[in-house]
Amino acid sequence: MKPLNHNNPEEALKLIREMENLAGLPAYDLEDRDDIKVNIRLNENVGPARFKPDPLIPGGFMANSLTIRAMKPDIFVLGNSVDELVRDYDCQCGEQFDLQFWKLCPFCARDIKPE
């Protein structure tokens, strides 16, 4: 199987649709899904690639400007886990992060180099 292009949400959705359980049935019912929007508020005191609960917005979070800029707008969470789409990336800055969540390095803002 070729590596998933984590910058293409349609490709990720296609892969999810193709996943099967041990009985050969679809692993996930995408018709019975929950679309969740999370409110993120700017707070430069939060470290890079980190989120803190927002005391002003119930269920919201705070993040710094680099983290907000680096975040992907669409993330797929399958069941209670995000393990199915994990793809670790080692940035030139020395930090490692999971490509399924970021469109650029949340620590140094470098572009992600395709492998």
VMD Tcl script that builds the backbone (N, CA, C; Angstrom):
set m [mol new atoms 345]
animate dup $m
set s [atomselect $m all]
$s set {name element resname resid chain x y z} {
  {N N MET 1 A 0.852 -1.175 0.000}
  {CA C MET 1 A 0.000 0.000 0.000}
  {C C MET 1 A 0.899 1.240 0.000}
  {N N LYS 2 A 0.603 2.192 -0.897}
  {CA C LYS 2 A 1.404 3.413 -0.954}
  {C C LYS 2 A 1.080 4.309 0.238}
  {N N PRO 3 A 2.052 5.150 0.671}
  {CA C PRO 3 A 1.816 6.015 1.827}
  {C C PRO 3 A 0.687 7.015 1.553}
  {N N LEU 4 A -0.073 7.281 2.576}
  {CA C LEU 4 A -1.188 8.219 2.485}
  {C C LEU 4 A -0.666 9.646 2.377}
  {N N ASN 5 A -1.218 10.416 1.441}
  {CA C ASN 5 A -0.910 11.840 1.340}
  {C C ASN 5 A -1.752 12.552 2.398}
  {N N HIS 6 A -1.130 12.885 3.521}
  {CA C HIS 6 A -1.865 13.481 4.640}
  {C C HIS 6 A -2.316 14.910 4.360}
  {N N ASN 7 A -1.898 15.495 3.242}
  {CA C ASN 7 A -2.352 16.840 2.893}
  {C C ASN 7 A -3.630 16.821 2.068}
  {N N ASN 8 A -4.146 15.647 1.766}
  {CA C ASN 8 A -5.333 15.519 0.940}
  {C C ASN 8 A -6.444 14.825 1.725}
  {N N PRO 9 A -7.410 15.589 2.281}
  {CA C PRO 9 A -8.456 14.963 3.080}
  {C C PRO 9 A -9.312 13.976 2.284}
  {N N GLU 10 A -9.457 14.195 0.984}
  {CA C GLU 10 A -10.239 13.262 0.162}
  {C C GLU 10 A -9.546 11.905 0.084}
  {N N GLU 11 A -8.217 11.911 0.008}
  {CA C GLU 11 A -7.466 10.654 -0.026}
  {C C GLU 11 A -7.599 9.913 1.304}
  {N N ALA 12 A -7.552 10.649 2.410}
  {CA C ALA 12 A -7.731 10.033 3.726}
  {C C ALA 12 A -9.122 9.431 3.851}
  {N N LEU 13 A -10.139 10.147 3.393}
  {CA C LEU 13 A -11.507 9.645 3.451}
  {C C LEU 13 A -11.660 8.387 2.591}
  {N N LYS 14 A -11.025 8.360 1.435}
  {CA C LYS 14 A -11.073 7.186 0.562}
  {C C LYS 14 A -10.453 5.984 1.264}
  {N N LEU 15 A -9.301 6.180 1.923}
  {CA C LEU 15 A -8.657 5.096 2.651}
  {C C LEU 15 A -9.557 4.583 3.771}
  {N N ILE 16 A -10.194 5.483 4.498}
  {CA C ILE 16 A -11.091 5.092 5.581}
  {C C ILE 16 A -12.253 4.254 5.027}
  {N N ARG 17 A -12.792 4.663 3.893}
  {CA C ARG 17 A -13.898 3.915 3.276}
  {C C ARG 17 A -13.476 2.506 2.866}
  {N N GLU 18 A -12.201 2.342 2.501}
  {CA C GLU 18 A -11.713 1.044 2.037}
  {C C GLU 18 A -11.327 0.105 3.176}
  {N N MET 19 A -11.177 0.615 4.401}
  {CA C MET 19 A -10.790 -0.234 5.529}
  {C C MET 19 A -11.907 -1.224 5.824}
  {N N GLU 20 A -11.502 -2.484 6.066}
  {CA C GLU 20 A -12.472 -3.521 6.388}
  {C C GLU 20 A -12.112 -4.159 7.717}
  {N N ASN 21 A -13.138 -4.691 8.383}
  {CA C ASN 21 A -12.875 -5.423 9.610}
  {C C ASN 21 A -12.539 -6.874 9.259}
  {N N LEU 22 A -12.344 -7.737 10.252}
  {CA C LEU 22 A -11.948 -9.124 10.000}
  {C C LEU 22 A -13.010 -9.915 9.238}
  {N N ALA 23 A -14.259 -9.478 9.304}
  {CA C ALA 23 A -15.336 -10.174 8.593}
  {C C ALA 23 A -15.471 -9.687 7.151}
  {N N GLY 24 A -14.598 -8.772 6.725}
  {CA C GLY 24 A -14.672 -8.262 5.369}
  {C C GLY 24 A -15.733 -7.194 5.182}
  {N N LEU 25 A -16.254 -6.677 6.274}
  {CA C LEU 25 A -17.266 -5.621 6.230}
  {C C LEU 25 A -16.584 -4.270 6.440}
  {N N PRO 26 A -17.231 -3.164 6.051}
  {CA C PRO 26 A -16.626 -1.850 6.301}
  {C C PRO 26 A -16.300 -1.676 7.786}
  {N N ALA 27 A -15.111 -1.176 8.064}
  {CA C ALA 27 A -14.674 -1.012 9.453}
  {C C ALA 27 A -15.377 0.154 10.134}
  {N N TYR 28 A -15.787 1.157 9.342}
  {CA C TYR 28 A -16.395 2.358 9.910}
  {C C TYR 28 A -17.633 2.735 9.123}
  {N N ASP 29 A -18.680 3.115 9.831}
  {CA C ASP 29 A -19.909 3.585 9.194}
  {C C ASP 29 A -19.821 5.103 9.061}
  {N N LEU 30 A -19.439 5.559 7.878}
  {CA C LEU 30 A -19.244 6.991 7.669}
  {C C LEU 30 A -20.557 7.749 7.533}
  {N N GLU 31 A -21.643 7.037 7.347}
  {CA C GLU 31 A -22.952 7.697 7.287}
  {C C GLU 31 A -23.416 8.090 8.690}
  {N N ASP 32 A -22.968 7.343 9.693}
  {CA C ASP 32 A -23.335 7.621 11.081}
  {C C ASP 32 A -22.133 8.255 11.773}
  {N N ARG 33 A -21.786 9.465 11.358}
  {CA C ARG 33 A -20.601 10.128 11.885}
  {C C ARG 33 A -20.994 11.403 12.615}
  {N N ASP 34 A -20.080 11.870 13.411}
  {CA C ASP 34 A -20.243 13.137 14.106}
  {C C ASP 34 A -19.208 14.117 13.571}
  {N N ASP 35 A -19.665 15.246 13.065}
  {CA C ASP 35 A -18.754 16.316 12.676}
  {C C ASP 35 A -18.653 17.259 13.866}
  {N N ILE 36 A -17.444 17.447 14.346}
  {CA C ILE 36 A -17.223 18.243 15.547}
  {C C ILE 36 A -16.345 19.436 15.212}
  {N N LYS 37 A -16.766 20.591 15.659}
  {CA C LYS 37 A -15.976 21.810 15.490}
  {C C LYS 37 A -15.407 22.180 16.860}
  {N N VAL 38 A -14.112 22.448 16.891}
  {CA C VAL 38 A -13.443 22.814 18.135}
  {C C VAL 38 A -13.004 24.270 18.024}
  {N N ASN 39 A -13.367 25.064 19.012}
  {CA C ASN 39 A -12.963 26.469 19.033}
  {C C ASN 39 A -11.556 26.596 19.610}
  {N N ILE 40 A -10.684 27.281 18.844}
  {CA C ILE 40 A -9.308 27.520 19.266}
  {C C ILE 40 A -9.109 29.031 19.353}
  {N N ARG 41 A -8.650 29.487 20.525}
  {CA C ARG 41 A -8.416 30.916 20.725}
  {C C ARG 41 A -6.920 31.166 20.862}
  {N N LEU 42 A -6.464 32.281 20.316}
  {CA C LEU 42 A -5.056 32.657 20.337}
  {C C LEU 42 A -4.585 32.996 21.742}
  {N N ASN 43 A -3.457 32.394 22.134}
  {CA C ASN 43 A -2.789 32.726 23.387}
  {C C ASN 43 A -1.309 32.396 23.193}
  {N N GLU 44 A -0.489 33.413 23.042}
  {CA C GLU 44 A 0.935 33.215 22.758}
  {C C GLU 44 A 1.719 32.613 23.930}
  {N N ASN 45 A 1.108 32.479 25.092}
  {CA C ASN 45 A 1.780 31.870 26.240}
  {C C ASN 45 A 1.749 30.351 26.203}
  {N N VAL 46 A 1.002 29.765 25.276}
  {CA C VAL 46 A 0.936 28.309 25.128}
  {C C VAL 46 A 2.104 27.892 24.230}
  {N N GLY 47 A 2.819 26.845 24.598}
  {CA C GLY 47 A 3.976 26.381 23.825}
  {C C GLY 47 A 3.590 25.874 22.445}
  {N N PRO 48 A 4.567 25.759 21.555}
  {CA C PRO 48 A 4.297 25.288 20.199}
  {C C PRO 48 A 3.766 23.849 20.196}
  {N N ALA 49 A 2.818 23.607 19.298}
  {CA C ALA 49 A 2.199 22.282 19.127}
  {C C ALA 49 A 1.470 21.812 20.383}
  {N N ARG 50 A 1.065 22.729 21.216}
  {CA C ARG 50 A 0.351 22.403 22.460}
  {C C ARG 50 A -0.981 23.139 22.500}
  {N N PHE 51 A -1.904 22.589 23.270}
  {CA C PHE 51 A -3.209 23.192 23.469}
  {C C PHE 51 A -3.522 23.178 24.952}
  {N N LYS 52 A -4.171 24.237 25.421}
  {CA C LYS 52 A -4.611 24.302 26.815}
  {C C LYS 52 A -6.114 24.542 26.817}
  {N N PRO 53 A -6.842 23.946 27.740}
  {CA C PRO 53 A -8.279 24.233 27.827}
  {C C PRO 53 A -8.497 25.735 28.003}
  {N N ASP 54 A -9.498 26.247 27.324}
  {CA C ASP 54 A -9.803 27.681 27.376}
  {C C ASP 54 A -10.784 27.942 28.520}
  {N N PRO 55 A -10.393 28.750 29.503}
  {CA C PRO 55 A -11.288 29.022 30.622}
  {C C PRO 55 A -12.486 29.896 30.229}
  {N N LEU 56 A -12.406 30.563 29.076}
  {CA C LEU 56 A -13.495 31.452 28.651}
  {C C LEU 56 A -14.491 30.781 27.707}
  {N N ILE 57 A -14.072 29.725 27.022}
  {CA C ILE 57 A -14.944 29.048 26.056}
  {C C ILE 57 A -15.067 27.584 26.465}
  {N N PRO 58 A -16.200 27.169 27.019}
  {CA C PRO 58 A -16.376 25.766 27.406}
  {C C PRO 58 A -16.145 24.835 26.210}
  {N N GLY 59 A -15.285 23.839 26.396}
  {CA C GLY 59 A -14.961 22.892 25.335}
  {C C GLY 59 A -13.948 23.426 24.342}
  {N N GLY 60 A -13.520 24.667 24.494}
  {CA C GLY 60 A -12.546 25.273 23.591}
  {C C GLY 60 A -11.135 25.126 24.113}
  {N N PHE 61 A -10.197 25.507 23.274}
  {CA C PHE 61 A -8.787 25.411 23.628}
  {C C PHE 61 A -8.062 26.682 23.223}
  {N N MET 62 A -6.879 26.867 23.796}
  {CA C MET 62 A -6.005 27.980 23.447}
  {C C MET 62 A -4.737 27.406 22.831}
  {N N ALA 63 A -4.174 28.145 21.861}
  {CA C ALA 63 A -2.924 27.744 21.217}
  {C C ALA 63 A -2.223 28.993 20.712}
  {N N ASN 64 A -0.904 28.887 20.491}
  {CA C ASN 64 A -0.190 30.052 19.975}
  {C C ASN 64 A -0.400 30.182 18.466}
  {N N SER 65 A 0.035 31.294 17.889}
  {CA C SER 65 A -0.242 31.593 16.487}
  {C C SER 65 A 0.411 30.599 15.533}
  {N N LEU 66 A 1.615 30.115 15.852}
  {CA C LEU 66 A 2.258 29.126 14.995}
  {C C LEU 66 A 1.472 27.818 14.998}
  {N N THR 67 A 1.042 27.386 16.148}
  {CA C THR 67 A 0.261 26.154 16.249}
  {C C THR 67 A -1.026 26.268 15.442}
  {N N ILE 68 A -1.706 27.392 15.555}
  {CA C ILE 68 A -2.954 27.602 14.821}
  {C C ILE 68 A -2.686 27.602 13.314}
  {N N ARG 69 A -1.629 28.257 12.886}
  {CA C ARG 69 A -1.298 28.306 11.460}
  {C C ARG 69 A -0.913 26.929 10.929}
  {N N ALA 70 A -0.261 26.108 11.757}
  {CA C ALA 70 A 0.220 24.796 11.328}
  {C C ALA 70 A -0.865 23.719 11.316}
  {N N MET 71 A -1.964 23.943 12.024}
  {CA C MET 71 A -3.025 22.927 12.146}
  {C C MET 71 A -3.727 22.676 10.817}
  {N N LYS 72 A -4.074 21.416 10.593}
  {CA C LYS 72 A -4.933 21.097 9.456}
  {C C LYS 72 A -6.365 21.435 9.834}
  {N N PRO 73 A -7.154 21.931 8.887}
  {CA C PRO 73 A -8.539 22.277 9.223}
  {C C PRO 73 A -9.450 21.057 9.359}
  {N N ASP 74 A -9.094 19.937 8.716}
  {CA C ASP 74 A -9.917 18.727 8.766}
  {C C ASP 74 A -9.082 17.564 9.279}
  {N N ILE 75 A -9.562 16.932 10.343}
  {CA C ILE 75 A -8.871 15.783 10.926}
  {C C ILE 75 A -9.901 14.670 11.088}
  {N N PHE 76 A -9.504 13.469 10.707}
  {CA C PHE 76 A -10.393 12.316 10.847}
  {C C PHE 76 A -9.994 11.529 12.080}
  {N N VAL 77 A -10.947 11.282 12.979}
  {CA C VAL 77 A -10.731 10.448 14.148}
  {C C VAL 77 A -11.658 9.264 14.001}
  {N N LEU 78 A -11.072 8.078 13.989}
  {CA C LEU 78 A -11.834 6.863 13.762}
  {C C LEU 78 A -12.068 6.157 15.085}
  {N N GLY 79 A -13.319 6.096 15.518}
  {CA C GLY 79 A -13.617 5.454 16.789}
  {C C GLY 79 A -12.968 6.215 17.927}
  {N N ASN 80 A -12.331 5.476 18.824}
  {CA C ASN 80 A -11.674 6.096 19.974}
  {C C ASN 80 A -10.181 6.286 19.762}
  {N N SER 81 A -9.724 6.142 18.519}
  {CA C SER 81 A -8.296 6.158 18.271}
  {C C SER 81 A -7.963 6.942 17.007}
  {N N VAL 82 A -6.749 7.461 16.947}
  {CA C VAL 82 A -6.251 8.099 15.726}
  {C C VAL 82 A -5.106 7.269 15.144}
  {N N ASP 83 A -4.903 6.059 15.666}
  {CA C ASP 83 A -3.763 5.228 15.291}
  {C C ASP 83 A -3.777 4.776 13.837}
  {N N GLU 84 A -4.933 4.637 13.219}
  {CA C GLU 84 A -5.006 4.102 11.863}
  {C C GLU 84 A -4.294 4.976 10.839}
  {N N LEU 85 A -4.238 6.279 11.061}
  {CA C LEU 85 A -3.653 7.192 10.086}
  {C C LEU 85 A -2.347 7.829 10.560}
  {N N VAL 86 A -1.745 7.284 11.617}
  {CA C VAL 86 A -0.508 7.848 12.169}
  {C C VAL 86 A 0.610 7.783 11.131}
  {N N ARG 87 A 1.322 8.893 11.013}
  {CA C ARG 87 A 2.533 8.936 10.170}
  {C C ARG 87 A 3.470 9.956 10.797}
  {N N ASP 88 A 4.441 9.449 11.542}
  {CA C ASP 88 A 5.394 10.327 12.211}
  {C C ASP 88 A 6.325 10.970 11.193}
  {N N TYR 89 A 6.687 12.214 11.480}
  {CA C TYR 89 A 7.565 12.990 10.601}
  {C C TYR 89 A 8.661 13.614 11.448}
  {N N ASP 90 A 9.906 13.480 11.005}
  {CA C ASP 90 A 11.043 14.088 11.683}
  {C C ASP 90 A 11.425 15.356 10.940}
  {N N CYS 91 A 11.224 16.497 11.588}
  {CA C CYS 91 A 11.538 17.790 10.982}
  {C C CYS 91 A 13.028 18.087 11.130}
  {N N GLN 92 A 13.523 18.942 10.255}
  {CA C GLN 92 A 14.923 19.364 10.319}
  {C C GLN 92 A 15.238 20.090 11.621}
  {N N CYS 93 A 14.218 20.634 12.289}
  {CA C CYS 93 A 14.453 21.343 13.555}
  {C C CYS 93 A 14.699 20.387 14.720}
  {N N GLY 94 A 14.536 19.073 14.471}
  {CA C GLY 94 A 14.779 18.085 15.513}
  {C C GLY 94 A 13.520 17.584 16.201}
  {N N GLU 95 A 12.372 18.159 15.890}
  {CA C GLU 95 A 11.118 17.733 16.504}
  {C C GLU 95 A 10.432 16.694 15.628}
  {N N GLN 96 A 9.674 15.825 16.278}
  {CA C GLN 96 A 8.872 14.826 15.565}
  {C C GLN 96 A 7.403 15.106 15.840}
  {N N PHE 97 A 6.568 14.942 14.798}
  {CA C PHE 97 A 5.135 15.149 14.957}
  {C C PHE 97 A 4.382 14.253 13.981}
  {N N ASP 98 A 3.092 14.097 14.197}
  {CA C ASP 98 A 2.237 13.236 13.380}
  {C C ASP 98 A 1.643 14.053 12.227}
  {N N LEU 99 A 1.923 13.644 11.002}
  {CA C LEU 99 A 1.473 14.389 9.822}
  {C C LEU 99 A -0.041 14.499 9.703}
  {N N GLN 100 A -0.787 13.625 10.352}
  {CA C GLN 100 A -2.233 13.700 10.191}
  {C C GLN 100 A -2.844 14.966 10.803}
  {N N PHE 101 A -2.086 15.668 11.645}
  {CA C PHE 101 A -2.624 16.849 12.311}
  {C C PHE 101 A -2.067 18.177 11.807}
  {N N TRP 102 A -0.957 18.157 11.061}
  {CA C TRP 102 A -0.239 19.390 10.757}
  {C C TRP 102 A 0.016 19.561 9.267}
  {N N LYS 103 A -0.106 20.806 8.768}
  {CA C LYS 103 A 0.212 21.093 7.369}
  {C C LYS 103 A 1.603 21.704 7.225}
  {N N LEU 104 A 2.231 22.109 8.336}
  {CA C LEU 104 A 3.631 22.516 8.392}
  {C C LEU 104 A 4.116 22.260 9.807}
  {N N CYS 105 A 5.410 22.375 10.017}
  {CA C CYS 105 A 5.945 22.050 11.339}
  {C C CYS 105 A 5.379 23.009 12.386}
  {N N PRO 106 A 4.740 22.479 13.436}
  {CA C PRO 106 A 4.173 23.340 14.471}
  {C C PRO 106 A 5.219 23.886 15.449}
  {N N PHE 107 A 6.477 23.489 15.265}
  {CA C PHE 107 A 7.545 23.962 16.137}
  {C C PHE 107 A 8.385 25.064 15.490}
  {N N CYS 108 A 8.623 24.942 14.151}
  {CA C CYS 108 A 9.521 25.898 13.500}
  {C C CYS 108 A 8.924 26.515 12.227}
  {N N ALA 109 A 7.744 26.083 11.813}
  {CA C ALA 109 A 7.031 26.597 10.632}
  {C C ALA 109 A 7.652 26.168 9.305}
  {N N ARG 110 A 8.579 25.209 9.316}
  {CA C ARG 110 A 9.144 24.713 8.044}
  {C C ARG 110 A 8.066 23.959 7.280}
  {N N ASP 111 A 8.160 24.045 5.948}
  {CA C ASP 111 A 7.293 23.238 5.104}
  {C C ASP 111 A 7.655 21.776 5.284}
  {N N ILE 112 A 6.677 20.910 5.117}
  {CA C ILE 112 A 6.893 19.475 5.214}
  {C C ILE 112 A 7.392 18.985 3.863}
  {N N LYS 113 A 8.525 18.297 3.869}
  {CA C LYS 113 A 9.112 17.772 2.636}
  {C C LYS 113 A 8.490 16.418 2.319}
  {N N PRO 114 A 7.947 16.266 1.098}
  {CA C PRO 114 A 7.366 14.966 0.748}
  {C C PRO 114 A 8.439 13.873 0.744}
  {N N GLU 115 A 8.031 12.676 1.140}
  {CA C GLU 115 A 8.986 11.552 1.198}
  {C C GLU 115 A 8.870 10.708 -0.039}
}
mol reanalyze $m
mol bondsrecalc $m
mol representation Tube
mol addrep $m
